[in-house]
Amino acid sequence: MIRPLSRTALVLDIVGAALLFVTLTPMALAFYGPGSLSFIGISEAAGIAAMVLAGAIQCGAVAIGRLAPGIALAVAWTGAIVQMAAGLSPLPFNIAILMVLYATAAWGSRRVMWAGLLSAGIGAVVAGVYISFFNGASSGGFGITFGAAVLLILLSVMALGFAWVAGFGWRMVLRSRRIRDAQMRAEAATAEEQERVRIARDMHDIVAHSLAVVIAQADGARYASAVDPDAAPAALTTIAQTARGALSDVRMLLTQLRHRQGDGPQPTLADLETLFAQVRQAGIEPRVTVDPMPPEGLAGGLQLAVYRILQEALTNALRYGDGKSVEIHLAWHREFVDITVANVVDGSSAPSLGGGHGIIGMRERAQLVGGVLRAEHEGGRFVVRARLPVAAADAGQDGTGASGAGRGDS
């Protein structure tokens, strides 16, 4: 029944109600004037006291209109009953009842809101009948016609109903704001979740590829050192370079996660040569064919998707391949690019098609740019095929281009 309300809002409501009372009650007293209360059969002092009491009760209801709309509604109608019991006509401070009806519709619970509407209807009828009786009594009899009484009731319904409808309209405005805020929070949460998934995917791509290169180099150096001791330093150099590059990439991702900043430098097509060189140093020869060639001004998101798909496919070739070669074919057409990566697999350690971050991550990469990806076994080979739509972008739109410079940390 009591709504949470800030101290500032409550103080403003109390001050506003006090100003309403101080302003309108003297106007009500001036409306009657000395000697004008004699026709209702009470003394001048009793009439003034009843008027001040009714005004104080109704304005007091306004003070708690937002804090407790249900209580305010009961208090306001109590003030109206005091006013009618004293035989007083409608007075300026009765505007407080309209304000309370507005509050019940705007801030009250569902039960209080409908109670306000019901009280507005009943109050309008009672007020219309009372005003008709009051006017008839003041003129020395029941001189008001039935039509005039109906008109007074309709006017009361319009006045009280308008206040309630206005409050209900504001209630709908507040509701739409809450819905919009909830949607914005949900969208922000979704964006944060997508960012976490992106960072996890990038982390997997970087770490998995780098560790595959390191493991391949370490195994190769171990076997080659018995025959050619000079091969070990070269392998160790490759391991160090790969580890440094992975560490730099991981630090960049952690910085994004910690500071929630935008994307840092991302791989482009220009970085593919570095990727192929890492695979070549790991002992597998990538046989790359590009036909047709890529156009200029490719979107950065597309270049990143191509790079990450190739990176993961080559990681699988390093982990599960026969250690000899991997075939890579890129076909840049006008509206799409076809990517094919195929390698002979070791039957004892063939990659799974259903689980793991790798294949799922490649599919997600393709889907993010509107493409599709399939990974399947064909005989003794493991083949990854992807088709991504080509969306031309302005060369400077996202700081990347088909012939842009590589990253500084490569």
C-alpha positions in Angstrom: 0.0 0.0 0.0 3.0 2.3 0.6 5.1 2.9 -2.5 8.8 3.5 -2.4 9.3 7.2 -2.8 12.4 9.3 -2.5 12.6 11.8 0.3 12.9 14.7 -2.1 9.7 13.6 -4.0 7.8 13.2 -0.7 8.9 16.7 0.6 7.9 18.2 -2.7 4.4 16.6 -2.5 4.0 17.8 1.1 5.1 21.3 0.2 2.8 21.4 -2.8 -0.2 20.2 -0.8 0.5 22.8 1.9 0.6 25.6 -0.8 -2.6 24.2 -2.3 -4.3 24.5 1.1 -2.9 27.9 1.9 -3.9 29.2 -1.5 -7.4 27.7 -2.0 -8.8 27.7 1.5 -8.9 31.5 1.8 -10.5 31.6 -1.6 -13.2 29.2 -0.3 -13.7 31.5 2.7 -14.0 34.5 0.5 -16.4 32.6 -1.7 -19.0 32.5 1.1 -18.2 35.7 3.0 -19.6 36.8 6.4 -23.2 35.8 7.0 -23.5 33.6 3.9 -23.5 30.3 6.0 -26.7 31.0 7.8 -29.0 29.2 5.3 -27.5 25.8 6.1 -28.5 26.0 9.7 -25.0 26.2 11.3 -23.2 29.0 13.0 -20.6 31.0 11.2 -17.8 29.7 13.3 -18.9 26.0 12.8 -19.2 26.6 9.0 -15.7 28.1 8.8 -14.2 25.3 11.0 -15.9 22.6 8.8 -14.6 24.3 5.7 -11.0 24.5 7.0 -11.2 20.9 8.2 -12.5 19.6 4.8 -9.8 21.6 3.0 -7.1 20.2 5.3 -8.2 16.6 4.8 -8.4 16.9 1.1 -5.1 18.7 0.6 -3.5 16.3 3.1 -4.6 13.5 0.8 -2.7 15.2 -2.0 0.4 15.1 0.1 0.4 11.3 0.2 -1.0 10.8 -3.3 2.2 9.3 -4.7 3.3 7.6 -1.5 0.1 5.8 -0.7 -2.5 6.3 -3.4 -5.1 3.9 -1.8 -4.9 5.7 1.6 -5.0 9.1 -0.2 -8.2 8.0 -2.0 -9.9 7.1 1.3 -8.7 10.3 2.9 -9.9 12.5 0.0 -13.4 11.1 0.0 -13.5 11.4 3.8 -12.8 15.1 3.3 -15.6 15.3 0.7 -18.0 13.6 3.2 -17.1 16.2 5.9 -17.8 18.9 3.4 -21.2 17.6 2.4 -22.2 16.8 6.0 -21.6 20.5 6.8 -23.8 21.4 3.9 -21.0 23.2 2.0 -21.2 23.8 -1.7 -18.4 22.8 -4.1 -15.3 24.8 -3.2 -11.9 25.6 -4.9 -10.0 23.1 -2.8 -12.1 20.2 -4.3 -9.5 20.2 -7.0 -7.5 18.0 -4.5 -10.0 15.2 -5.2 -9.1 15.3 -8.9 -5.4 15.2 -8.1 -5.9 12.2 -5.9 -7.9 10.4 -8.6 -5.0 11.1 -11.0 -2.6 9.7 -8.5 -4.6 6.4 -8.0 -4.7 5.8 -11.7 -1.0 6.8 -12.3 0.8 5.2 -9.3 -1.7 3.0 -7.5 -1.7 -0.8 -7.6 -4.2 -2.5 -10.0 -6.8 -2.8 -7.2 -6.3 0.8 -6.2 -6.5 2.0 -9.8 -9.9 0.3 -10.4 -11.1 1.4 -7.0 -10.3 5.0 -8.0 -12.3 4.6 -11.2 -15.3 3.1 -9.3 -15.1 5.9 -6.7 -15.0 8.5 -9.5 -18.2 7.1 -11.0 -20.0 6.9 -7.6 -18.6 10.2 -6.5 -19.8 11.9 -9.7 -23.4 10.7 -9.2 -23.3 11.7 -5.5 -21.8 15.1 -6.4 -24.4 15.8 -9.1 -27.3 14.9 -6.8 -25.8 16.9 -3.9 -25.1 20.0 -6.0 -28.7 19.8 -7.4 -30.1 19.5 -3.8 -27.8 22.3 -2.6 -28.8 24.7 -5.4 -32.5 23.9 -4.8 -32.1 24.4 -1.0 -30.2 27.7 -1.5 -33.0 29.0 -3.6 -35.7 28.1 -1.0 -36.9 24.9 -2.5 -36.3 22.2 -5.1 -36.2 24.6 -8.0 -33.7 22.8 -10.2 -35.1 20.7 -13.0 -34.4 17.0 -13.7 -32.6 17.9 -16.9 -30.3 20.3 -15.0 -29.6 17.6 -12.4 -28.6 15.1 -15.1 -26.4 17.7 -16.7 -24.7 18.3 -13.4 -24.1 14.6 -13.0 -22.6 14.4 -16.5 -20.3 17.3 -15.8 -19.2 15.7 -12.5 -18.5 12.4 -14.4 -16.5 14.3 -17.0 -14.5 16.2 -14.4 -13.7 13.2 -12.2 -13.3 10.8 -15.1 -10.9 13.1 -16.9 -8.7 13.2 -13.9 -8.6 9.4 -13.7 -8.1 9.0 -17.5 -5.2 11.5 -17.4 -3.6 9.5 -14.6 -4.1 6.3 -16.5 -2.4 7.8 -19.5 0.6 8.7 -17.4 0.6 5.2 -16.1 0.9 3.9 -19.6 3.7 6.3 -20.3 5.6 5.0 -17.2 4.9 1.4 -18.2 6.2 2.0 -21.7 9.4 3.5 -20.2 9.9 0.5 -17.9 9.4 -1.8 -20.8 11.9 0.2 -22.9 14.4 0.2 -20.1 14.0 -3.5 -19.6 14.5 -4.0 -23.3 17.6 -1.9 -23.2 19.0 -3.8 -20.2 18.2 -7.1 -22.0 19.9 -5.8 -25.1 22.9 -4.7 -23.1 23.1 -8.1 -21.4 22.9 -9.8 -24.7 25.6 -7.6 -26.2 27.8 -8.4 -23.2 27.2 -12.1 -23.5 28.0 -11.9 -27.2 31.2 -10.0 -26.4 32.2 -12.7 -23.9 31.5 -15.4 -26.4 33.5 -13.5 -29.0 36.4 -13.1 -26.6 36.2 -16.8 -25.6 36.1 -17.8 -29.3 39.1 -15.6 -30.1 41.0 -16.9 -27.1 40.4 -20.4 -28.3 41.5 -19.7 -31.8 44.7 -18.0 -30.6 45.6 -20.4 -27.9 44.7 -23.6 -29.8 46.6 -22.5 -33.0 49.6 -21.3 -31.1 49.8 -24.5 -28.9 49.4 -26.7 -32.0 52.4 -24.9 -33.6 54.4 -25.1 -30.4 53.7 -28.8 -30.0 54.5 -29.6 -33.6 57.8 -27.6 -33.4 58.8 -29.2 -30.1 58.1 -32.7 -31.4 59.9 -32.0 -34.7 62.9 -30.6 -32.8 63.1 -33.6 -30.5 63.2 -36.0 -33.4 65.4 -33.9 -35.6 68.0 -33.1 -32.9 69.3 -36.7 -33.0 70.1 -36.3 -36.7 70.7 -32.6 -37.1 71.5 -30.8 -33.9 71.4 -27.4 -35.7 67.6 -27.8 -36.3 66.8 -27.3 -32.6 67.7 -23.6 -32.4 65.4 -22.8 -35.4 62.5 -24.8 -33.8 63.0 -23.0 -30.5 63.0 -19.6 -32.3 59.7 -20.5 -33.9 58.2 -21.6 -30.6 59.3 -18.4 -28.9 57.9 -16.2 -31.7 54.6 -18.1 -31.7 54.3 -17.9 -27.9 55.0 -14.2 -27.9 52.4 -13.6 -30.6 49.8 -15.6 -28.7 50.7 -13.8 -25.4 50.3 -10.4 -27.1 46.9 -11.5 -28.5 45.7 -12.9 -25.2 46.8 -9.7 -23.4 44.8 -7.6 -25.9 41.7 -9.8 -25.3 42.0 -9.5 -21.6 42.4 -5.8 -21.8 39.1 -5.6 -23.8 37.4 -7.8 -21.2 38.8 -5.8 -18.3 38.0 -2.3 -19.6 35.0 -3.3 -21.8 36.5 -1.2 -24.7 35.9 -1.7 -28.4 37.7 -4.2 -30.6 41.4 -3.8 -30.8 43.4 -4.5 -34.0 42.0 -7.6 -35.7 43.6 -9.9 -38.3 43.0 -9.1 -41.9 43.7 -10.9 -45.2 47.2 -9.3 -45.1 48.0 -11.5 -42.0 47.3 -14.7 -43.8 50.9 -15.0 -45.0 52.1 -14.9 -41.4 49.6 -17.6 -40.6 50.7 -19.8 -43.5 54.4 -19.2 -42.4 53.6 -20.4 -38.9 52.1 -23.6 -40.3 55.0 -24.0 -42.7 57.4 -23.7 -39.8 55.5 -26.3 -37.9 56.4 -28.8 -40.7 53.2 -28.8 -42.8 53.3 -27.3 -46.3 50.1 -25.2 -47.0 49.2 -25.4 -50.7 47.3 -22.2 -51.3 45.4 -21.3 -54.4 43.4 -18.1 -54.7 41.3 -17.8 -57.8 39.6 -15.4 -58.4 41.5 -12.8 -56.4 39.8 -10.8 -53.6 38.4 -7.4 -54.5 39.5 -4.1 -52.8 37.6 -2.6 -49.9 36.4 -5.8 -48.2 34.6 -5.3 -44.8 36.8 -5.9 -41.7 34.3 -8.4 -40.3 34.5 -10.6 -43.5 38.3 -10.5 -43.4 38.3 -11.5 -39.7 35.9 -14.4 -40.4 38.1 -15.7 -43.3 41.2 -15.4 -41.1 39.7 -17.2 -38.1 38.1 -20.0 -40.2 41.4 -20.6 -41.9 43.3 -20.5 -38.6 41.0 -23.1 -36.9 41.0 -25.3 -40.0 44.8 -25.2 -40.1 44.9 -25.9 -36.4 42.9 -29.0 -37.0 45.3 -30.0 -39.7 48.2 -29.6 -37.3 46.6 -31.6 -34.6 44.9 -34.4 -36.6 46.6 -34.3 -40.0 49.3 -36.7 -41.4 51.9 -33.9 -40.9 52.6 -33.5 -44.7 50.5 -30.9 -46.4 47.1 -29.1 -46.3 45.3 -27.8 -49.4 43.7 -24.3 -49.1 41.5 -22.8 -51.9 40.0 -19.4 -51.8 37.6 -18.3 -54.6 36.5 -14.7 -54.4 33.4 -14.2 -56.6 31.4 -11.1 -57.0 28.8 -11.9 -54.3 30.5 -14.6 -52.1 33.8 -16.2 -51.3 34.3 -20.0 -51.2 36.8 -21.4 -48.7 38.0 -25.0 -48.8 40.6 -26.5 -46.5 41.4 -30.2 -46.9 44.0 -32.4 -45.4 44.7 -36.1 -44.9 43.9 -37.2 -41.4 45.4 -39.7 -39.1 42.6 -42.3 -38.5 43.5 -42.7 -34.9 43.0 -39.0 -34.1 40.4 -37.7 -36.5 38.6 -34.5 -35.4 35.0 -34.9 -34.1 32.3 -33.3 -36.2 29.9 -32.6 -33.3 31.7 -31.0 -30.4 34.5 -28.8 -29.3 35.0 -25.1 -29.7 36.8 -25.5 -33.0 34.2 -26.6 -35.5 31.4 -24.9 -33.6 33.5 -21.7 -33.5 34.0 -21.9 -37.3 30.3 -22.3 -37.9 29.6 -19.3 -35.6 32.2 -17.2 -37.5 30.5 -18.0 -40.8 27.0 -17.4 -39.4 28.0 -14.0 -38.0 28.7 -12.7 -41.5 25.7 -14.4 -43.0 27.5 -17.5 -44.4 27.5 -21.2 -43.9 30.2 -23.8 -43.1 30.4 -27.5 -43.3 33.0 -29.8 -41.9 33.0 -33.5 -43.0 35.1 -36.5 -43.7 35.6 -37.5 -47.3 37.4 -40.8 -47.5 40.7 -40.3 -45.6 40.5 -36.6 -45.7 38.9 -34.0 -43.5 37.4 -31.1 -45.5 36.1 -27.7 -44.3 34.0 -25.8 -46.8 32.6 -22.3 -46.1 30.7 -19.8 -48.2 30.6 -16.2 -47.0 28.7 -13.3 -48.6 31.0 -10.5 -49.9 29.9 -7.1 -48.6 31.9 -4.3 -50.0 32.9 -1.6 -47.5 34.6 1.7 -47.7 38.3 1.4 -47.4 38.4 3.5 -44.2 35.2 2.3 -42.7 36.7 0.0 -40.1 40.4 0.6 -40.6 40.9 -2.6 -42.6 41.3 -3.4 -46.3 42.1 -6.3 -48.5 45.6 -4.9 -48.9 45.9 -3.3 -45.5 49.0 -3.6 -43.3 49.2 -6.5 -40.8 48.9 -6.1 -37.1 51.7 -4.6 -35.2 51.8 -7.5 -32.8 52.1 -10.2 -35.5 
